[in-house]
Amino acid sequence: MKHWLFFLVFIPFLVSSQDTIQWNFEWKTDSLSNPVWNVDPFGNLIVSEKDKLKKFDSLGTQKFVQSNKYFGVISSVDPSNPMKTLVFSEQQQLIGYVDNTLSKQQENIELSAFDLSYVTMVSTSGQPDKFWVYDQDNSVIVLISKNIQQRQRIENISGLLGCKDIVQLFETENNLYLIDKQRGIYQFDIYGTLVFHWENVGIIWAQVEGKFAYLLKKDKLQVLNLSNQEIVNFPLPNGEFTRIKKVQNHFYFGTTSNIQRYSIEFLH
């Protein structure tokens, strides 16, 4: 059978290593200048470029656009909760939230109020009204909560873990993941306890879904089974990509000038 449903076939360890894949291009954005972007669970693409925040639906049609001047230069967008998308400005050390129309929801949160020196990464937490931050100057990960008693800290990340080139921090399925380009994947529980470490060099961007990690490398998409550490490598579509996002049976690939959406099929 030539065409497989993605959610069945992209369990790579049920597929022969001799199988090949075909990326089916669906659409891409117009030319952008170093966009900051992410995709919500419904396949809506949220893009920050220059002084605009834009939202595209799963067909690539622009639905909303808002000024992002009140956030400063946006460094990351986290739409894990589509009704309350987190935006982070490293330059301003601010966190803000927008709703599903990209309208500002509440007053910005100043990170300087939490005894932090210089935050470079932020991630939404599945715990209500909480978020994770990585304070680069102090080499510490902190779970921020309005309730001081519920805050968590993971101290001395650089010294204890040997991390030198951290590229991502994100929470998914009640686990926190830290991605280091030279050291690999670190998994923590929601209390900040280190659970596991997968050695893996050269990760540009990563996504964890279930027991699989989808790893963007320079010239391939690598799928790591977190349970048994088996790896399958797949070629990438043409292009030099800086990040990926998998949503159901689609992949979004980002470059410095656009975002592209593909589906995939296996050829036997």
C-alpha positions as CSV (number, residue, x, y, z in Angstrom):
1,M,0.0,0.0,0.0
2,K,1.7,3.2,-1.2
3,H,-0.2,5.8,0.8
4,W,-0.3,5.4,4.6
5,L,-2.0,7.5,7.2
6,F,0.8,9.6,8.8
7,F,-0.1,8.8,12.4
8,L,0.3,5.1,11.5
9,V,3.4,5.1,9.4
10,F,5.4,7.7,11.3
11,I,6.0,5.1,14.0
12,P,9.4,4.5,12.3
13,F,10.3,1.3,14.1
14,L,7.4,-0.5,12.4
15,V,8.7,0.6,9.0
16,S,11.5,-1.2,7.2
17,S,14.8,0.7,7.1
18,Q,14.7,0.2,3.3
19,D,11.5,2.3,2.9
20,T,11.8,5.7,1.4
21,I,9.7,8.8,2.1
22,Q,8.3,11.5,-0.1
23,W,7.6,15.0,1.2
24,N,4.4,16.5,-0.3
25,F,4.6,20.3,-0.4
26,E,1.3,22.0,0.6
27,W,2.0,25.7,1.0
28,K,4.5,28.3,2.3
29,T,4.3,31.8,3.5
30,D,5.3,34.8,1.5
31,S,8.9,36.0,2.0
32,L,9.6,36.9,5.6
33,S,12.6,38.4,7.4
34,N,13.9,36.2,10.1
35,P,10.4,35.2,11.4
36,V,9.7,34.0,14.9
37,W,7.0,31.4,14.8
38,N,5.1,28.4,16.2
39,V,2.1,26.3,15.5
40,D,-0.9,25.7,17.8
41,P,-2.5,22.2,18.2
42,F,-5.1,23.0,15.5
43,G,-2.4,23.8,12.8
44,N,-2.7,27.5,13.0
45,L,0.6,29.2,12.4
46,I,1.5,32.2,14.6
47,V,4.3,34.4,13.1
48,S,6.1,37.4,14.6
49,E,7.9,39.5,12.0
50,K,9.2,43.0,12.5
51,D,6.4,44.9,14.3
52,K,3.5,42.5,13.3
53,L,2.0,39.4,14.8
54,K,0.2,37.3,12.2
55,K,-2.0,34.2,12.3
56,F,-2.5,31.8,9.4
57,D,-4.9,28.9,9.4
58,S,-4.0,25.3,8.4
59,L,-4.5,26.2,4.7
60,G,-2.0,29.1,4.8
61,T,-4.7,31.8,4.7
62,Q,-3.9,34.9,6.9
63,K,-6.7,35.3,9.4
64,F,-5.5,38.0,11.9
65,V,-2.7,40.6,12.1
66,Q,-1.9,42.8,15.1
67,S,0.8,45.2,16.1
68,N,3.3,43.6,18.5
69,K,4.9,47.0,19.5
70,Y,3.6,46.6,23.0
71,F,5.7,43.5,23.5
72,G,9.0,44.8,22.0
73,V,11.0,42.5,19.8
74,I,9.5,39.0,20.2
75,S,12.0,36.2,20.7
76,S,9.6,33.3,21.0
77,V,5.9,32.3,20.6
78,D,4.3,29.5,22.5
79,P,0.7,28.7,21.5
80,S,0.4,25.4,23.5
81,N,-2.8,26.9,24.8
82,P,-4.4,28.4,21.6
83,M,-6.7,30.6,23.7
84,K,-3.7,32.1,25.6
85,T,-0.6,32.3,23.5
86,L,2.5,33.3,25.3
87,V,4.9,35.7,23.7
88,F,8.4,36.5,25.1
89,S,10.7,39.4,24.5
90,E,14.2,38.7,25.5
91,Q,15.2,42.3,24.7
92,Q,12.6,43.7,27.1
93,Q,12.6,40.8,29.5
94,L,8.8,40.7,29.2
95,I,6.1,38.0,28.9
96,G,2.8,38.8,27.4
97,Y,-0.3,36.8,26.3
98,V,-2.6,37.1,23.3
99,D,-6.0,35.4,22.6
100,N,-7.0,33.5,19.5
101,T,-7.4,36.7,17.6
102,L,-3.9,37.9,18.7
103,S,-5.4,40.6,20.9
104,K,-3.5,41.4,24.0
105,Q,-5.0,39.6,27.0
106,Q,-3.5,41.2,30.1
107,E,-0.7,43.4,31.3
108,N,2.8,42.3,30.4
109,I,4.8,40.4,33.1
110,E,8.2,41.9,33.9
111,L,10.7,39.1,34.6
112,S,12.8,41.4,36.7
113,A,10.2,41.1,39.4
114,F,11.1,37.5,40.0
115,D,14.8,37.9,41.0
116,L,16.1,36.8,37.6
117,S,19.1,38.2,35.9
118,Y,18.8,37.6,32.2
119,V,16.2,35.2,30.8
120,T,16.8,33.8,27.3
121,M,14.1,31.0,27.1
122,V,10.5,30.7,28.2
123,S,8.0,27.9,28.0
124,T,4.3,27.5,28.9
125,S,3.6,25.0,31.6
126,G,0.6,22.7,31.6
127,Q,0.1,23.8,35.2
128,P,-2.4,26.7,35.3
129,D,-0.9,30.2,35.5
130,K,2.7,28.9,35.5
131,F,5.6,29.1,33.1
132,W,9.2,28.0,32.9
133,V,12.2,30.3,32.3
134,Y,15.9,29.7,31.7
135,D,18.0,32.4,33.4
136,Q,21.2,32.3,31.4
137,D,23.3,34.5,33.7
138,N,22.6,32.3,36.7
139,S,22.4,29.0,34.8
140,V,19.1,28.2,36.5
141,I,15.6,27.0,35.3
142,V,12.7,28.4,37.3
143,L,9.0,27.5,37.3
144,I,7.3,30.8,37.9
145,S,4.0,30.9,39.8
146,K,2.0,33.6,41.5
147,N,2.2,31.4,44.6
148,I,5.8,31.6,45.7
149,Q,5.5,28.3,47.6
150,Q,4.8,26.5,44.3
151,R,7.9,27.7,42.4
152,Q,10.5,25.2,41.4
153,R,14.2,25.8,40.7
154,I,16.8,23.7,38.9
155,E,20.2,25.1,39.8
156,N,23.6,25.2,38.2
157,I,22.5,23.8,34.8
158,S,25.9,24.4,33.2
159,G,27.9,22.9,36.0
160,L,25.8,19.9,36.9
161,L,24.7,18.9,33.3
162,G,27.6,20.3,31.3
163,C,25.3,22.2,29.0
164,K,27.1,24.8,26.9
165,D,24.8,25.3,23.9
166,I,21.1,25.2,25.0
167,V,18.7,25.7,22.1
168,Q,15.3,24.8,23.6
169,L,13.3,24.6,26.8
170,F,9.7,23.2,26.6
171,E,7.2,21.3,28.7
172,T,5.1,18.5,27.2
173,E,3.0,15.7,28.7
174,N,4.0,16.7,32.2
175,N,7.7,16.6,31.5
176,L,10.2,19.4,31.0
177,Y,12.8,19.0,28.3
178,L,16.1,20.9,27.9
179,I,17.8,20.5,24.5
180,D,21.5,21.2,24.2
181,K,23.2,21.1,20.8
182,Q,26.3,19.3,22.1
183,R,24.9,17.2,24.9
184,G,21.5,16.1,23.7
185,I,18.1,15.8,25.5
186,Y,17.5,16.2,29.2
187,Q,14.1,15.2,30.7
188,F,12.9,16.5,34.1
189,D,9.6,15.9,35.9
190,I,7.4,18.9,36.8
191,Y,9.2,19.1,40.2
192,G,12.5,19.8,38.5
193,T,14.1,16.3,39.1
194,L,16.3,15.0,36.3
195,V,14.7,11.8,34.9
196,F,16.8,10.9,31.9
197,H,19.5,12.1,29.5
198,W,19.8,11.0,25.9
199,E,23.2,11.8,24.4
200,N,22.8,13.3,20.9
201,V,25.0,15.8,19.1
202,G,24.0,18.4,16.6
203,I,20.3,19.0,17.4
204,I,19.1,22.2,15.7
205,W,15.5,21.9,16.9
206,A,13.4,19.2,18.6
207,Q,9.9,18.1,19.4
208,V,8.9,15.3,21.8
209,E,5.6,13.6,21.1
210,G,4.7,10.4,23.1
211,K,7.7,8.1,23.2
212,F,9.4,9.7,20.1
213,A,11.6,12.7,19.7
214,Y,11.7,14.4,16.3
215,L,15.1,16.0,15.8
216,L,16.1,18.4,13.1
217,K,19.7,17.9,12.1
218,K,21.7,19.8,9.5
219,D,20.9,17.4,6.7
220,K,18.2,15.0,8.0
221,L,15.2,14.5,10.2
222,Q,16.1,12.0,13.0
223,V,13.4,10.1,14.9
224,L,14.5,8.8,18.3
225,N,12.6,6.2,20.2
226,L,12.9,7.5,23.8
227,S,12.1,4.1,25.2
228,N,14.8,2.0,23.5
229,Q,17.0,4.7,22.0
230,E,16.7,3.3,18.5
231,I,17.1,5.9,15.7
232,V,15.8,6.2,12.2
233,N,17.0,9.0,9.9
234,F,15.0,10.5,7.0
235,P,16.0,13.0,4.3
236,L,14.7,16.5,4.5
237,P,12.8,18.5,1.8
238,N,15.1,20.8,-0.1
239,G,16.1,23.8,2.0
240,E,18.2,24.9,5.0
241,F,15.9,24.7,7.9
242,T,16.2,26.3,11.3
243,R,13.3,24.7,13.1
244,I,10.5,22.2,12.7
245,K,7.0,21.6,14.1
246,K,4.9,18.4,13.8
247,V,1.2,18.8,14.1
248,Q,-0.8,15.6,13.5
249,N,0.1,14.4,10.0
250,H,1.9,17.6,8.9
251,F,5.3,19.1,9.3
252,Y,6.2,22.8,9.3
253,F,9.7,23.7,8.3
254,G,11.1,27.2,8.9
255,T,13.9,29.0,7.2
256,T,15.2,32.5,7.7
257,S,12.8,33.7,4.9
258,N,9.7,31.6,5.1
259,I,7.7,28.7,6.7
260,Q,6.7,25.7,4.6
261,R,4.1,23.0,5.3
262,Y,4.4,19.4,4.1
263,S,2.7,16.1,4.5
264,I,4.5,12.8,4.1
265,E,4.0,9.5,2.5
266,F,6.0,6.3,2.6
267,L,7.0,4.5,-0.6
268,H,7.7,0.8,-0.5
